C-alpha cells in the first residue's frame, strides 16, 4: 500500500526524498521509483518553487535590523550632544576704548581682551607716534588694562595689569551670572590720567534657564527642544519594537 506524505516546497527545496528530487519547481521522479521499497512514497501538495517567496530571509532581516539600530544610535549620539558649548568673546582695546564696550555672554563663557592699537592707525591711539615720544618729553602712553570694578577678597575680580601689545591677550572666564563693570585704570574710571577718554565696559553674564517642563523649551543637560526629544523618543520606541521582532529567530 502506498504511503502518502505532504511536504511543502521549503522542505523539499534542494533536498532528496528517497530517489525523488525537486528540480526547478517540479518533482523529478526517477524511473526506478518502484525500487524504493514497500510501501512506496507518493509525494503530493508540492508548491511551485519558481515563484519567489514573499518572506524576507531571516539573515536579511537581521542585517537590516542591525543597520537600523546602528543608525539610531548614531542619531541619538549626535542629537543628545549639548546644543551650545562655552564660547570666547573678543573685546578689542583700540583708540582708547573697549570695542564693543558692552557684551552679553552665558555662564561659563570667556572674554578675551586684545590690544589692537597701531602706529599705522590715523586715529589717535596708544601707539600713535606723538604718544610714544622718547624721554625726556613726558608724553607716553603706557598701554591699557582691563580691570574689574568688582572686588573679591579686597582685590579686583580680574586685573590684567597695564600693558601694551606684549601683555595681551588677556582672558577671564565668568562662572556666575551678573553684570560686571570694568575699566582701564589709565584711561577710565575715577583716577584716569586725562579728561577726554572714558575707557570702560560691561560684561553681562546670563544664567542658565531653570528648565522646567511647560515653561522652558530646552532640557538642562542637552539644550534640546522638548518637543523634538519627545518625537525622537517615539520614533526610537517604534524602531526598537521592529528591531526586536526582526532579530527574533523563527
Secondary structure, 3 states (H helix, E strand, C coil): CCEEEECCHHHHCCCEECCEEEECCEEEECCCHHHHCCCCEEEECCCCCCCCCCCCCHHHHHHHHHHHHHHHHHHHHHHCCCCCCCCEEEEEECCCCEECCEEEEECCCEEEEEECCCCCCCCCCCCCHHHECCCCCCCECCCECCEECCEECCEECCECCCECHHHCCEEEECCCCEEEEEECCCCCCCCCCCCCCCCEEEEEEECCCCCCECCECECCCCCCEHHHHHHHHHHHHHHHHHHHHHHCCC
